[in-house]
Structure formats: structure tokens, C-alpha cells
Amino acid sequence: MKDGISVSGFERTAKPIDERLDELEKSIPEAEAQIDILKDNALNEDTLQQEGRNLYDKWNSLSDKEKISVIQTLTDSIRVCNEEVEINLHFSPVLVNDGNFYTQPVG
């Protein structure tokens, strides 16, 4: 061939690019599923944060039995040893830069 790239030269150049394109196209559904999960988690975190605020606002009006029920629901265990209290929650709160708490499930 004159003044151009041969067919075999083009195939050598284009084949790795074409293979990578196929890999990327096959990975799109998984990436979209991960995005959906992250969006769902963000909505759950917002809901949990709002519910926490609501609980805080009405805590003093709850009966002792209701308070115990809330504590049992939120905690995995409470251990008192000497002068220390260890509280293990069913989730791990995370403080982010804006000062708000967000949660990450434990396990």
C-alpha cells in the first residue's frame, strides 16, 4: 500500500481499542447497579437522619418503656465496666466535614 496504513497495521492498532470498548460496554450494567445502590443508601441516610432528629425532639415525652425499646432497637450491646460504658450500635455513625452524621452499616 502506498502512503497509508496497511490493513494489518490498522487491525493491530484498532483491535486493543475495540476489545477495551467491549469490556467497558459490558461493565456498564454493573456500574449502573452500583450507582442505584449508592443513591438508595443516600436516601436511606437522609431518612435515618430525619428520623433521628424527630426522635431527639420527642425523647423527653417518651415513656421509660418506649425509651428502652428505642435503645434496644438501635444498640447491639451495652457494656459497663468500672467507670467506662461501651455502646455498640447496629450501625457506625460517621461525622463528615459539614458536621452532619451519616451512617454506615456494620458488617
Buried (B, 14 or more C-beta within 10 A) or exposed (E): EEEEEEEEEEEEEEEEEEEEEEEEEEEEEEEEEEEEEEEEBEEEBEEBBEEBEEEEEEEEEEEEEEEEEEEEEEEEEEEEEEEEEEEEEEBEEEEEEEEEEBBEEEE
